[in-house]
């Protein structure tokens, strides 16, 4: 596992000293940074101080069991992408169901076959890194994105979306729920005949007006929503007002601010590179700049101002 462990930190949670010693030695030999815990409560404290990349969780422990420990960890901000692999006894199918329902990504049966465990850890470490990378990209571009399930239960949100949710009185923590009006809108089935249901919903509370826009449904049931502060408008609308751009020019400038090339912008907006070049000429004229870096800087100043 050396080629993919990359000094990953693993938290092992098991009330058996022998199991902790065996797994700790095996994973240390694979080049991993190992932290051990003999109880669920201690594991939660260690996770917050050591920030593991992956957790091996014993299902059955005295006091707080592995399922409850997993639920608490996965509900904490910053641990949305933390992969937790459960360790269960043979023929305990109910443990497998509870493990996945509590937020675990996988399970291995005891006695543990190390080669099988290492293979599963490689897969989940890679998936977690990709998920964190995608989320970091959303955070850095200032996108107001929240992910939830079909019942409106929040899975994660970008910092910008969390701040906007708080302003309308919604807790943005993983495991909390979006307003019932939003949840009801999301759960409505699309009609077989007639016009489709609207892809956006306005929600007003505490003198705030937020629009929830449906971006996508994934096969695992995750729904992505884009939040728009209607007092400010969308990113594109802000650029239109600030610089007198057309909406299409604003869309181009937005992606310039996100570091995309003209060819990438053409693919994203489904237009020809030549059309993008023409829009860039108009953007330069209206912003009174000569370079795309200067245009991007002006756009960011508008989009990220308080």
N, C-alpha and C positions, 0 to 999 in steps of 0.2 A: 504493500500500500504506500510505499515511500513516495512514488511519483505523484500521488494525488493528495496525500495527507497534508503536505505543505505546513507542517507544524500545527495542524488543527488541534484545537483544545476540546477534549471529550470529558463530559461529566458522567461518572458511573454512579448510579443510585441503587444500592442493594443492602439489605439488612444482614446478609451473610458475609462475615469477614473473609472466609475462604474464597467466595465468588469475587469479592472486591480485589483480593490479592491476585487471583489468577488473571482476571481481565486487565487489571492495572499493569501487570508485568507484560502481558502479551501486547497490549496497545503501546506501551512505552517502547518495546522492542521494534515496533513499526514506525517509530519516530513521532508519535503523538504526545502532546502535553496532556497529562491525565490528572483529573481532580476526582476525588472519591467522596461519597456521602453514604451514611448508613441509615438515613431517614428522609422522609419527604420534606419535613420542615427545614432540616439542614440543607437539603438540596436547593430549596427556593432561595435561601440566604446566599449560598455559594454561587448560584446562577447569577444573582444580581451583582455580586462582587467580582466574579471571575469571567463572566460572559462567555459561556462555552459555544463552540460551533455545532456540537451535536451532543445528544444525551442518550445514554443507555439506561433504561428505567425498568427496575423490577416491578412486576405487576402487583404482587401481594407482599405487603409489609405491615408490621404492627403500627397502630396509630393512623396517620395519614397514608393511604395506599398510593400506588403509582398512578392510578387513574385520576384521583383528586389532585395529586401533585402536578400532573400533566395539564389538567384544566386550568389550574392557577397560573402556571408558567405561560401557557399559550395565550392567556388573557392579558398578560402584562405587555405594556408598550416596549417595543424593541425585540420581542421574542416571537413575532408573527411568523418568521421564516425558520425558526429553530426546529430542526428535525429531531423528533423523539422516537427512538426505537424501543419497543417494549420487549422484555424478556419474560416468557411465560412457560408454564409446565406443559408437558405433552397432553394432547387431547382436551385442552381447556378452551373449547371454541368460544365459550361465552366471554373469556378474557380477551380474545382477539377482537370481538365485536366492541367490547367496552374500550379497548385500547384505541381503536380507530375513531370511535365516537367521542372520546375525550381529547382528541387532537393529535394522537400519535400517527406517524407516517408508515410504520412497519412493525413487524414483530419477529422475533426469533425464538425457537423452542429450546428449552433446557433439556439435557445438557447441551451447551452451545458449541456448535462447530465453528471454529475460528475462521476458516477460509470463507464460509458462508457469511459470517458476520462482517468480515472485512469487505467483501464484495458489496453487501447492502450498504455499508457505511460510505463506500466510494460513491455510489449512485446518489445517496441522499445529501452528501456534502456538496456534490456538484450541482444538484438541483437547488439547494439552498443558496449557493453562491450566485447562481444565475438569477434567482428571485430577488436577492438583495441588490444585485447590480441593476436590475430593472427598476426596483423601487427607488434606489438612489438616483437613478436618472430622472424619474418623475419628480423627486424632491428637488433636485438641482435646477430643473427647468421651471419650478414654481407652479406646477400643475395642481389644481384643486380636485384630487381624485379620491374617491372612497370605494372600497370593495365590500360587498355584503353577500349574504346568501338570499335565496328566494323569499325568506321570511323577514328580510330587512335586518338581520343580525350582522353587525359590523365585523369584518375580518381584519381589515387594516385601512389606514387612511394616511395621506401625505400630511405633513405638518400644516400646510396651508388649508387643507380641507378640515383638519381637526379644529383649527382656530375659528373657521367659519361655522362649523357645527356648534361649537360652544356658544357662539353669539346668538344662536336660535334655541339655546337651552338643551342641546343634545350632547350627551356624553360620547366622546369619540373613541372610547376604549374598545379594544377587541372584545367581543362578547356582548356589548351593549347593543341596543336596537335603535334603528332610525325611527322617526315619527310614524305613528300608525297610518297616517295618510299616505306616506311614501311607501310603506310596506304593502298597503292595500293596492296601490297603483302597480307595484312590481309583481304582485301575485295574480293580477287579472290576466286571464288567458286571451291571446290574440284571437279575434273572431275569424271563423272560417270564411264568412262572406261579409261584404261591407268594408268600410274604411278601417285601416289598422288603428290601434290605440295610439295616443300621442306618445312621442318619445321623450317628453319632458314634462316636469311637474313643478309648479311654483308653490313655495311654502313660506308663509310669513309669520313671524313671531318676534316679540320684543322689538318692534320697529325695524326689524331686519326682513329682507326679502331675498330668499335664496331659490334658485332654480336647480332642480336635479335633472340632469340630462343622461339618458341611457346611452352608454358607449358600447357595451358588449355583454353577452352571456357566454361563459365558457362551459365546456362539457362537464367539469366537476361541480357545476352549480354556482360558480362565483360570478357575481354581477359587478361590472365596473360602472360607476357613475361619475360624471363630471359635475362639480358644483360651480355655480355662477352667482356671484354677488350682484344682484340686479341693480343695486345702487351705483356700482362701478361699471357694470357691463362685462362682457367677455374681453379677453385679451385683444381680440381683433377689433372690437368696438372701441376700446380705449385708444388703440393706435389710430383708428379712423378719426376720432375726435381730436387727438393731440396733433396730428400732422396733416389733416385734410386729405387723407388717402381714400381710395375706393376700398371696398371690403376685400376685393381680390388682392389688391396691393398690400393691404394689412396682413392678409394670410401669408403672403410671400415674406414680408418683413418679419413676421413672427417666427418663421422657420429659420430665417437668417440669424435672428437673435439666439436661436437654439443651436447654432453652429452647423447648419446643413448647407451643403453645396447646392449650386443651381440644378445640377442633375438630380440630386436627391429630392429637392423641392418639387421638381417636375414630376417625379414619380409619386410623391406624397399627395400632391394636389391634382394629379391626373391631367397635366398639361404638357405642352412641348417645351423643351429647353429654350427654344427661341422666344416663346411667350414669356417665360420667366425672365429672360434678359430684357425684354421690353418693359416688364413691370419694374425691374431693377432700375432702369433708366429713369422712370417716373418717380420712383422712391428717392433716388439720389437728388433729383431736381427739387422735390417737395421738402426734403430734409436739409437741402443745401450742403450736402456732403459729397465726397468723391470716392470714398472707400466703403466696402461692406462692413468693415470693423467699426467704422464711425457710425454707420446706420444702426448696427447692432447695439452699440453703446447707448445711443439715444433711445432706442426701443426699450432696453432693459431699465433705463432710468424711469420711464413711464410705467412700465409693468410692475416694478418692484417698489415703487414709492408707497409709503404708508397712507 
